[in-house]
Amino acid sequence: MRGVPVSVRRRPFTDPFSKPWSPFGWTIGGYCTYRLYDVKCAWPSTTGAIVPVQQEVRDAVAVLTLSRPKALNAMSVEMLNDLDTALREADRNPNVGAIVLTGDGEKAFCAGADIGHMLEATAQEARTFAELGHAVADLIEGLDTPVVAAVNGFALGGGCELALACDVRVASDNARFGQPEVSIGVLPGWGGTQRLARATSIGFAKEMILTGRAVKADEALSFGLVTHVYPQNELLDRAVELAASIARGPAWAVGAAKHLCNLALGGDSTVPFEREKDTFALAFTTADQREGMSAFFEKRAPEFKRGGDAS
């Protein structure tokens, strides 16, 4: 398949669960049968007639819109699967030369994972969910077709990590970027510890990740996290214009240049990403994770352990 990164395509089949699985709050009525190389899960729809990822083509640009606006476009497993499918279809479409990824509504690009019942998730379930998120981020990064993130509001946690996997990021003036996972006792699990440092600087990335604070669009611009900031009502049109200018170029050369740029960032090394998945899963064995997420749902300040093992 054109554009599927080797690191994703060659992973062996894994059946992580032998019973119905409900990761972090989605009621699953069937058995998980996903394969890590194509990020597929077989279970009934959780959104009924709602399509999690809207698709349209404008001026040789595929516009993919994350569409759960009432949930600030938070990522469910179904949305991850739908996004995976939409990305592959756009990459195969001979009439598409670039992709724009954005969120539905004016409040959020993607507010991260829908944490629902994450409090009760096991380390194995957390590792599996990290694999799903990583596989989609790896796919975005590995496509031949360039992807522009049009960040139209909050891009938090997994939402920020999806934006980081894109080749170019532009933002609305009300955008906010953040990796707030430490505030609930865990850490970025979809590539944020690696891609944020590569997109900005190690010091800026550590400050964002270790404090959990969100940064405004103008600060993101000053650190290179985004390349342009536009008024909210102009963002999508400007992003499509940028993507269309890419799409007008020679497809082979554009794709090859994208992959070579990724190599300059060390994008061919899977070791740090595997370490991140393992550590994300390990966080779900700690008391701090349980305290952090309990405090989140109870709308109170967490009381984390200090100066020792958090388990």
C-alpha positions in Angstrom: 0.0 0.0 0.0 1.3 3.4 -1.0 2.6 5.5 1.9 2.2 3.1 4.8 5.4 3.3 6.9 7.4 0.1 7.2 7.4 0.3 11.0 3.6 0.1 11.0 3.1 -2.3 8.1 5.4 -5.0 9.3 4.2 -5.4 12.9 2.8 -8.9 13.5 -0.8 -9.7 14.3 -1.7 -9.3 18.0 -4.9 -10.2 19.7 -4.5 -8.3 22.9 -7.8 -9.4 24.5 -9.9 -12.5 24.4 -13.0 -10.8 25.7 -15.0 -7.7 24.9 -12.9 -4.6 25.7 -14.1 -1.2 26.7 -11.1 1.1 26.8 -11.6 4.3 28.8 -15.4 4.5 28.5 -16.6 3.2 25.1 -19.0 0.4 25.4 -17.8 -2.3 23.1 -20.2 -5.0 22.1 -17.8 -7.2 20.1 -14.3 -8.7 20.3 -11.2 -6.6 19.6 -9.5 -8.1 16.5 -7.2 -5.2 15.6 -3.8 -5.7 14.0 -1.2 -3.2 14.9 -0.1 -2.7 11.3 -3.5 -1.5 10.1 -5.2 -0.2 13.3 -8.5 -2.0 12.8 -11.0 -2.9 15.5 -14.2 -4.8 14.9 -17.1 -3.6 17.1 -20.4 -1.9 16.6 -20.6 1.8 16.1 -20.7 4.0 19.2 -21.9 7.1 17.4 -24.8 5.8 15.4 -25.4 7.9 12.3 -22.7 10.3 13.2 -19.5 10.0 11.1 -16.5 10.5 13.3 -14.3 11.9 10.5 -15.9 14.0 7.8 -14.3 14.0 4.4 -14.3 16.4 1.4 -11.9 17.3 -1.5 -11.2 21.0 -2.2 -8.7 22.0 -4.9 -6.8 18.7 -4.9 -6.8 18.8 -1.0 -8.6 16.2 1.1 -10.0 18.0 4.1 -10.5 15.6 7.0 -12.6 16.9 9.9 -12.6 15.3 13.4 -16.3 15.5 14.2 -17.4 15.1 17.8 -17.8 18.8 18.6 -19.9 18.2 21.7 -17.0 16.2 23.2 -14.4 18.8 21.9 -13.6 16.2 19.2 -12.0 13.9 21.8 -10.6 10.7 20.4 -12.5 7.5 20.7 -11.3 4.2 19.3 -13.9 4.5 16.6 -12.6 7.9 15.6 -9.0 6.6 15.4 -10.1 3.8 13.1 -12.2 6.2 11.0 -9.2 8.6 10.7 -6.9 5.8 9.8 -9.3 4.8 7.0 -9.8 8.4 5.8 -6.0 9.0 5.7 -5.3 5.9 3.6 -8.1 6.7 1.2 -6.8 10.2 0.7 -3.3 8.9 0.2 -4.5 6.5 -2.5 -6.7 9.1 -4.3 -4.9 10.2 -7.5 -6.8 13.5 -7.4 -5.4 14.4 -3.9 -2.0 16.0 -3.5 -2.2 17.1 0.1 -4.4 16.6 3.2 -5.7 19.1 5.8 -6.7 17.7 9.2 -8.9 19.9 11.4 -11.6 19.8 14.0 -15.3 20.5 13.9 -16.6 23.6 15.6 -14.7 26.7 16.9 -13.6 25.4 20.3 -11.3 22.4 19.6 -9.1 20.7 17.1 -9.0 17.7 19.4 -9.1 17.7 23.2 -7.2 14.4 23.4 -8.5 10.9 24.4 -12.0 10.6 25.8 -10.8 9.4 29.2 -14.2 8.1 30.3 -13.3 5.0 32.4 -9.5 5.4 32.1 -9.3 5.3 35.9 -10.0 1.6 35.8 -7.8 0.8 32.8 -5.2 -1.9 33.3 -1.6 -1.4 32.1 -2.3 -3.8 29.2 -5.3 -1.8 28.1 -3.3 1.4 28.4 -0.5 -0.1 26.3 -3.0 -1.2 23.6 -4.6 2.2 23.5 -1.1 3.8 23.2 -0.4 1.4 20.3 -3.6 2.6 18.5 -2.7 6.3 18.9 0.9 5.7 17.9 -0.1 3.7 14.8 -2.3 6.6 13.5 0.4 9.2 14.3 3.0 7.0 12.6 0.7 6.7 9.6 0.3 10.5 9.3 4.1 10.9 9.5 4.7 8.0 7.0 2.3 8.9 4.3 3.7 10.1 0.9 1.0 12.7 0.9 1.8 15.8 3.1 -0.6 16.6 5.9 -1.3 20.1 7.2 -2.9 20.4 10.7 -5.4 23.3 10.9 -5.6 23.7 14.7 -8.9 25.5 15.3 -8.9 25.6 19.1 -7.8 23.2 21.9 -5.1 20.7 20.8 -4.5 18.8 24.1 -3.0 15.5 25.0 -3.5 13.1 22.1 -4.9 16.0 20.0 -1.6 17.8 20.3 0.2 14.6 19.5 -1.8 14.1 16.3 -1.0 17.7 15.3 2.7 17.1 16.0 2.6 14.1 13.6 1.5 16.4 10.8 4.0 17.9 8.4 2.9 21.5 8.9 0.8 23.1 11.6 -1.2 26.3 11.3 -3.4 27.6 14.0 -6.3 29.9 14.8 -5.7 32.8 17.1 -7.7 31.1 19.8 -5.7 27.8 19.6 -4.2 26.2 22.7 -1.6 23.5 22.7 -0.8 21.3 25.7 0.3 18.0 27.0 -1.5 18.0 30.4 -1.2 14.3 31.1 1.0 14.8 34.2 -1.9 16.6 35.9 -3.8 13.3 36.0 -0.9 11.1 36.9 0.2 9.8 33.6 2.3 11.1 30.6 2.0 11.6 26.9 1.4 8.2 25.2 1.0 9.0 21.5 4.5 10.3 20.7 4.4 13.7 22.4 7.6 13.2 24.4 9.5 12.8 21.1 7.7 14.9 18.5 7.2 18.0 20.7 10.9 18.2 21.4 11.7 17.7 17.7 9.2 20.4 16.6 10.4 23.0 19.2 13.3 22.5 21.6 14.0 20.0 24.4 13.7 22.8 27.0 10.4 24.1 25.7 9.0 20.5 25.4 10.1 19.6 28.9 8.4 22.7 30.3 5.1 22.0 28.6 5.2 18.3 29.5 6.5 18.5 33.0 4.1 21.4 34.0 1.2 20.3 31.9 0.5 23.9 30.9 -1.1 24.9 27.7 0.4 27.5 25.4 -1.4 30.1 23.3 -1.1 30.4 19.6 1.3 33.3 19.6 3.7 31.4 22.0 3.4 28.3 19.9 4.4 30.4 16.8 7.4 31.9 18.6 8.8 28.4 19.4 8.1 27.0 15.9 5.3 24.7 17.0 3.1 26.3 14.3 4.2 28.3 11.2 1.2 30.7 10.9 -1.6 32.0 13.1 -4.8 33.2 11.5 -8.2 34.6 12.7 -10.5 31.7 13.5 -12.8 32.5 10.5 -9.9 32.4 8.0 -8.0 29.4 9.3 -9.5 26.6 7.2 -9.3 28.5 3.9 -5.7 29.5 4.6 -4.8 25.9 5.5 -6.4 24.7 2.3 -4.5 27.4 0.3 -1.2 26.2 1.8 -2.1 22.6 1.2 -3.1 23.3 -2.4 0.2 25.0 -3.0 1.9 21.8 -1.9 -0.5 19.7 -4.0 0.5 21.6 -7.2 4.0 20.3 -6.9 5.4 17.0 -8.3 4.0 14.2 -6.2 7.1 12.0 -6.2 9.5 14.8 -5.3 7.2 16.3 -2.6 6.8 12.9 -1.0 10.5 12.1 -1.1 11.4 15.4 0.3 8.9 14.9 3.2 10.5 11.6 4.1 14.0 13.0 4.0 13.0 15.9 6.2 11.6 13.3 8.7 15.0 11.5 8.7 16.7 14.7 9.8 14.5 14.5 12.9 15.5 10.9 13.7 12.1 9.7 12.5 13.5 6.3 11.5 14.2 5.3 15.1 11.4 3.4 16.9 13.2 2.9 20.2 12.1 6.1 22.0 8.5 5.6 20.8 8.5 2.0 22.1 9.9 3.3 25.4 7.1 5.9 25.6 4.4 3.3 25.1 5.9 1.0 27.8 6.1 3.9 30.3 2.6 5.1 29.5 1.4 1.6 30.4 3.5 1.5 33.5 1.8 4.7 34.8 -1.4 2.8 35.0 0.1 0.6 37.8 0.7 3.6 40.1 -1.3 5.2 42.9 -0.7 8.6 41.3 -2.6 7.6 38.2 -5.5 6.5 40.2 -5.4 9.7 42.4 -4.9 12.0 39.4 -7.8 10.6 37.5 -10.1 10.3 40.5 -9.4 14.0 41.3 -10.2 14.9 37.6 -13.6 13.2 37.8 -14.3 14.6 41.3 -13.2 18.1 40.2 -10.7 18.6 42.9 -7.0 19.1 43.2 -5.0 15.8 43.2 -2.7 14.9 46.1 0.3 13.1 44.5 3.0 11.3 46.4 6.3 13.1 46.8 9.9 11.9 46.9 9.6 8.2 46.1 7.9 5.4 44.3 4.4 6.4 43.2 3.1 2.9 43.1 
